[in-house]
């Protein structure tokens, strides 16, 4: 996302290559067939995003199908891949429907893909079954429409990193709308114009959690009252926080190095929160063996558990190299990838 702007080191999953099993001889007449042998599932430990200028940013994973979608900061291309295959492909080319930049993305339960457009100030909604554009919505001019999450009220909530507003996207009477929902200026968030402020956002029950990239402060927003309060992390800050993912009382936060702090490590911070989401503490920092290249979007993939006994869920993490793109530099390493790390046991 254009906004760099989702104690323990965890190894990435290794590649497993299933061997072909010999055909079993036919059973004698009247004999009961033996149970089929368990089949292991081959799951890549990283995924390649094609192109030497892709600079992938946002990502959305469809748990129903195993497909993931990734967008580009360079030119607005949308890619699609599957967790069982090592490389994504172009799903919607640059310039389609006027797209020239992508940031945060998410999917709803009906397969509709929400694609934010960063400083183009837009949110586009696609039918992933047909590729058809369902709506193009505009935020406030001059903003940076960044990350997006779906809440249980059916609405999407969208951060703007350059303007003090959170948008609400909803469909009513057959029409999509994108309206300013929260005035961030009228909240405790210490807004500094010209800096990347609110970035990653995720719905957790009746609340939203949003990370402030420039300071590393984590904010809890009550969707009923729109009250904003800081989550007490015991003085710890999640500086450069970007993408957010949530599972079983734990928040996973990607941290790149947008602000070029030599002491900052690119990682996924694991933060354990209380039931009210008012207090938390970092309990782990996850890094794959090859490291991260400015991680941005993040998603939890449960597919390894579908056929591999004992396998754990994984985090898919976009290696955006966005810091290089923002500085006008070529990528530090090719190909562009999605990294994986296992979700640690609580």
C-alpha positions as CSV (number, residue, x, y, z in Angstrom):
1,X,0.0,0.0,0.0
2,X,1.5,3.3,-0.7
3,X,1.5,3.9,2.8
4,X,3.8,1.7,4.3
5,X,1.6,1.1,4.5
6,X,-1.7,-7.7,8.6
7,X,11.1,-13.2,20.7
8,X,10.0,-16.1,18.3
9,X,11.3,-16.8,14.8
10,X,9.1,-19.2,12.8
11,X,10.3,-21.2,9.8
12,X,8.4,-21.2,6.6
13,X,6.7,-24.3,5.3
14,X,8.9,-26.5,3.3
15,X,7.9,-27.6,-0.2
16,X,6.5,-31.1,-0.3
17,X,6.5,-33.0,-3.5
18,X,4.1,-36.0,-3.5
19,X,5.3,-39.2,-5.2
20,X,3.0,-41.1,-7.5
21,X,1.6,-44.1,-5.8
22,X,1.5,-47.5,-7.6
23,X,-1.9,-48.8,-8.6
24,X,-3.3,-51.3,-6.2
25,X,-4.2,-54.8,-7.6
26,X,-7.9,-55.5,-7.9
27,X,-9.6,-57.0,-4.8
28,X,-10.9,-60.5,-4.9
29,X,-14.6,-60.8,-5.6
30,X,-16.7,-60.2,-2.5
31,X,-13.8,-58.7,-0.6
32,X,-14.1,-55.4,1.2
33,X,-12.1,-52.7,-0.5
34,X,-9.2,-51.4,1.6
35,X,-9.4,-47.7,2.6
36,X,-7.7,-45.3,0.3
37,X,-4.3,-44.2,1.6
38,X,-3.9,-40.7,3.0
39,X,-2.8,-38.2,0.4
40,X,-0.4,-35.5,1.3
41,X,-1.0,-32.0,-0.1
42,X,1.8,-30.1,-1.8
43,X,1.8,-26.5,-0.7
44,X,4.5,-24.1,-1.9
45,X,6.4,-22.2,0.7
46,X,6.3,-19.0,-1.3
47,X,4.4,-17.6,-4.3
48,X,5.8,-15.6,-7.2
49,X,4.2,-12.4,-8.6
50,X,5.4,-12.1,-12.2
51,X,7.0,-8.9,-13.6
52,X,10.1,-7.0,-12.7
53,X,8.2,-3.9,-11.8
54,X,5.1,-5.4,-10.1
55,X,5.7,-3.9,-6.6
56,X,2.7,-5.8,-5.1
57,X,0.8,-4.1,-2.4
58,X,-2.6,-5.3,-1.2
59,X,-3.8,-8.9,-1.1
60,X,-7.1,-10.7,-0.5
61,X,-7.5,-14.4,0.1
62,X,-10.7,-16.3,-0.7
63,X,-10.9,-19.2,1.9
64,X,-13.7,-20.9,0.0
65,X,-11.6,-21.5,-3.2
66,X,-8.0,-21.0,-2.1
67,X,-7.5,-18.2,-4.7
68,X,-5.6,-15.1,-3.7
69,X,-5.6,-11.7,-5.4
70,X,-2.7,-9.2,-5.3
71,X,-2.5,-5.7,-6.7
72,X,0.4,-3.6,-8.1
73,X,1.6,-0.1,-7.0
74,X,3.4,0.3,-10.3
75,X,0.5,0.2,-12.7
76,X,-2.7,-1.1,-11.2
77,X,-2.5,-4.7,-12.5
78,X,-4.4,-7.3,-10.5
79,X,-3.0,-10.8,-10.2
80,X,-4.6,-14.0,-9.1
81,X,-3.0,-17.2,-7.8
82,X,-4.0,-20.3,-5.9
83,X,-2.4,-21.6,-2.7
84,X,-1.6,-24.9,-4.4
85,X,0.3,-23.3,-7.3
86,X,3.7,-21.5,-7.0
87,X,3.0,-18.6,-9.3
88,X,0.2,-16.0,-9.8
89,X,-1.0,-14.8,-13.2
90,X,-2.4,-11.5,-14.4
91,X,-6.1,-11.5,-13.7
92,X,-7.0,-7.9,-14.8
93,X,-4.4,-5.9,-16.7
94,X,-3.2,-2.4,-16.0
95,X,-5.6,0.3,-17.0
96,X,-8.7,-1.9,-16.8
97,X,-11.6,0.3,-15.6
98,X,-9.1,3.2,-15.3
99,X,-7.0,1.5,-12.6
100,X,-3.5,2.8,-12.3
101,X,-2.5,2.0,-8.6
102,X,-3.7,-0.4,-6.0
103,X,-3.5,-0.5,-2.2
104,X,-5.6,-2.5,0.3
105,X,-7.9,-5.3,-0.8
106,X,-10.5,-7.6,0.7
107,X,-13.1,-10.1,-0.3
108,X,-16.6,-10.6,1.1
109,X,-18.5,-13.9,1.4
110,X,-20.1,-13.5,-2.0
111,X,-16.8,-13.3,-3.8
112,X,-16.8,-9.6,-4.3
113,X,-13.3,-8.1,-4.4
114,X,-12.8,-4.6,-2.9
115,X,-9.8,-2.9,-4.4
116,X,-8.5,0.5,-3.1
117,X,-6.7,2.9,-5.2
118,X,-4.3,4.9,-2.9
119,X,-3.8,8.4,-4.1
120,X,-6.3,7.9,-6.9
121,X,-8.9,8.2,-4.1
122,X,-11.0,5.3,-5.3
123,X,-12.5,2.0,-4.2
124,X,-13.5,-0.5,-6.9
125,X,-15.7,-3.6,-6.4
126,X,-15.4,-6.6,-8.7
127,X,-17.3,-9.8,-9.1
128,X,-14.5,-12.4,-9.0
129,X,-16.7,-15.0,-10.8
130,X,-17.0,-12.8,-13.9
131,X,-14.4,-10.1,-13.5
132,X,-17.1,-7.5,-13.9
133,X,-16.7,-4.1,-12.2
134,X,-19.7,-3.7,-9.9
135,X,-19.0,-0.2,-8.6
136,X,-16.4,2.6,-8.7
137,X,-16.6,4.8,-5.7
138,X,-14.7,8.0,-4.9
139,X,-13.3,9.3,-1.6
140,X,-12.5,12.8,-0.7
141,X,-10.1,14.5,-3.2
142,X,-6.5,14.7,-2.0
143,X,-6.6,11.6,0.1
144,X,-4.9,8.2,0.0
145,X,-7.6,5.5,0.1
146,X,-5.6,2.7,1.7
147,X,-6.8,-0.4,3.6
148,X,-10.2,-2.0,3.9
149,X,-11.9,-4.5,6.1
150,X,-15.4,-6.2,6.1
151,X,-17.4,-6.1,9.3
152,X,-20.3,-8.3,10.4
153,X,-22.8,-5.5,9.5
154,X,-22.0,-6.2,5.8
155,X,-20.2,-2.9,5.4
156,X,-16.6,-2.2,4.5
157,X,-14.5,0.3,6.4
158,X,-11.7,2.1,4.7
159,X,-8.8,4.1,6.0
160,X,-7.5,7.2,4.3
161,X,-3.8,7.7,5.2
162,X,-3.5,11.3,4.1
163,X,-6.9,12.7,5.2
164,X,-8.4,12.3,8.7
165,X,-11.4,10.2,7.7
166,X,-12.5,6.6,7.8
167,X,-15.0,5.7,5.1
168,X,-17.9,3.3,5.2
169,X,-18.8,1.4,2.0
170,X,-22.2,-0.2,1.8
171,X,-24.8,-1.4,-0.6
172,X,-28.4,-0.4,-0.1
173,X,-31.4,-0.6,-2.4
174,X,-29.1,-1.9,-5.2
175,X,-26.7,1.0,-4.9
176,X,-23.1,1.2,-3.6
177,X,-22.1,4.2,-1.5
178,X,-18.8,5.4,0.0
179,X,-19.4,7.9,2.8
180,X,-17.2,9.6,5.4
181,X,-18.0,7.7,8.6
182,X,-15.5,8.8,11.2
183,X,-13.9,12.3,11.6
184,X,-10.4,11.3,12.8
185,X,-9.7,15.0,13.7
186,X,-12.3,14.6,16.3
187,X,-10.5,11.8,18.0
188,X,-7.3,11.1,20.1
189,X,-5.3,10.1,17.0
190,X,-2.4,12.5,16.7
191,X,-2.8,13.5,13.1
192,X,0.2,15.0,11.2
193,X,-0.7,16.2,7.8
194,X,1.6,15.0,5.1
195,X,2.5,11.8,6.9
196,X,1.1,8.3,6.5
197,X,-1.2,8.0,9.5
198,X,-4.0,5.3,9.7
199,X,-3.1,2.3,7.6
200,X,-4.1,-1.3,8.3
201,X,-7.7,-1.8,9.6
202,X,-9.5,-4.9,10.7
203,X,-13.0,-5.6,12.1
204,X,-13.1,-7.6,15.3
205,X,-16.6,-8.2,16.6
206,X,-18.3,-4.8,17.2
207,X,-14.9,-2.9,17.0
208,X,-12.4,-1.9,14.4
209,X,-8.6,-2.0,15.0
210,X,-6.5,0.4,13.1
211,X,-2.7,0.9,13.1
212,X,-1.0,4.3,12.9
213,X,2.1,3.8,10.7
214,X,4.1,6.9,11.6
215,X,3.9,6.4,15.4
216,X,3.1,2.7,15.8
217,X,0.0,3.4,18.0
218,X,-2.9,1.0,17.8
219,X,-6.4,2.3,17.9
220,X,-9.7,0.7,18.9
221,X,-12.9,2.1,17.3
222,X,-16.3,1.2,18.6
223,X,-18.6,0.8,15.5
224,X,-21.7,1.6,17.5
225,X,-20.5,4.9,19.1
226,X,-17.5,5.7,16.9
227,X,-15.5,6.3,20.1
228,X,-11.8,6.0,19.5
229,X,-9.3,4.8,22.1
230,X,-5.7,3.8,22.1
231,X,-4.9,0.1,22.8
232,X,-2.5,0.0,25.8
233,X,0.5,-2.0,24.6
234,X,2.5,-1.3,27.7
235,X,4.6,1.5,26.0
236,X,5.4,-0.7,23.0
237,X,4.9,0.8,19.6
238,X,4.3,-1.0,16.3
239,X,6.1,1.6,14.1
240,X,5.8,1.1,10.4
241,X,2.7,-1.1,11.0
242,X,0.8,-1.9,7.9
243,X,-1.3,-5.0,7.2
244,X,-3.4,-6.6,9.9
245,X,-4.8,-10.1,10.4
246,X,-6.7,-11.5,13.4
247,X,-7.1,-15.0,14.8
248,X,-8.1,-16.3,18.3
249,X,-7.3,-13.2,20.4
250,X,-4.1,-12.4,18.5
251,X,-3.4,-9.5,16.1
252,X,-0.7,-10.0,13.4
253,X,0.9,-6.8,12.2
254,X,3.3,-6.5,9.3
255,X,6.1,-4.0,9.9
256,X,8.2,-2.8,7.1
257,X,10.6,0.2,7.1
258,X,8.8,3.1,5.5
259,X,10.6,5.5,7.7
260,X,14.1,4.0,7.1
261,X,14.9,3.3,10.7
262,X,18.2,1.4,10.8
263,X,17.2,-0.4,13.9
264,X,13.8,-1.6,12.5
265,X,13.5,-5.2,11.5
266,X,11.0,-6.2,8.8
267,X,8.7,-8.7,10.6
268,X,5.2,-9.7,11.6
269,X,4.5,-8.7,15.2
270,X,2.2,-11.0,17.1
271,X,0.1,-9.0,19.7
272,X,-2.1,-10.8,22.2
273,X,-5.1,-8.7,23.2
274,X,-7.6,-8.9,26.0
275,X,-11.3,-9.6,25.4
276,X,-12.2,-5.9,25.3
277,X,-9.3,-5.1,22.9
278,X,-8.2,-2.4,25.3
279,X,-4.8,-3.9,26.3
280,X,-2.2,-6.0,24.6
281,X,1.3,-7.2,24.5
282,X,3.7,-8.4,21.8
283,X,4.4,-12.0,22.3
284,X,6.4,-12.9,19.1
285,X,8.1,-11.5,16.0
286,X,7.9,-13.7,13.0
287,X,10.5,-13.7,10.2
288,X,10.9,-16.4,7.5
289,X,14.4,-17.8,6.9
290,X,15.0,-15.6,3.9
291,X,13.6,-12.5,5.6
292,X,11.0,-10.0,4.4
293,X,11.3,-7.3,1.7
294,X,9.1,-4.6,3.1
295,X,6.0,-6.7,4.1
296,X,2.7,-5.1,3.5
297,X,-0.6,-7.0,3.2
298,X,-1.2,-10.2,5.3
299,X,-3.8,-13.0,5.3
300,X,-4.3,-16.3,7.2
301,X,-4.3,-19.4,5.1
302,X,-5.8,-22.6,6.5
303,X,-5.3,-24.7,3.4
304,X,-2.4,-26.7,4.7
305,X,-4.8,-28.4,7.1
306,X,-7.0,-29.7,4.3
307,X,-5.0,-32.8,3.6
308,X,-1.7,-32.7,5.4
309,X,-1.8,-34.3,8.9
310,X,-0.5,-32.1,11.6
311,X,0.0,-29.1,9.3
312,X,-0.7,-25.7,10.7
313,X,-2.3,-22.5,9.3
314,X,0.1,-20.1,7.7
315,X,0.4,-16.4,7.2
316,X,0.7,-15.2,3.6
317,X,2.7,-11.9,3.6
318,X,3.3,-9.7,0.6
319,X,6.9,-8.7,0.0
320,X,6.0,-5.4,-1.5
321,X,9.4,-3.7,-1.7
322,X,7.3,-0.6,-1.5
323,X,10.1,1.4,0.1
324,X,12.1,0.9,-3.1
325,X,9.2,1.9,-5.3
326,X,8.5,5.1,-3.2
327,X,12.2,6.1,-3.5
328,X,12.2,5.6,-7.3
329,X,14.6,2.7,-7.0
330,X,14.5,-0.7,-8.8
331,X,13.5,-3.8,-6.7
332,X,16.2,-5.0,-4.4
333,X,15.5,-8.6,-5.3
334,X,13.5,-10.5,-8.0
335,X,11.1,-12.2,-8.3
336,X,8.5,-10.4,-6.2
337,X,6.9,-12.9,-3.8
338,X,4.4,-13.7,-1.2
339,X,6.2,-15.2,1.8
340,X,4.8,-17.7,4.3
341,X,5.3,-18.3,8.0
342,X,3.4,-20.6,10.2
343,X,0.9,-19.3,12.7
344,X,2.5,-20.0,16.1
345,X,0.6,-22.0,18.7
346,X,-0.8,-19.7,21.5
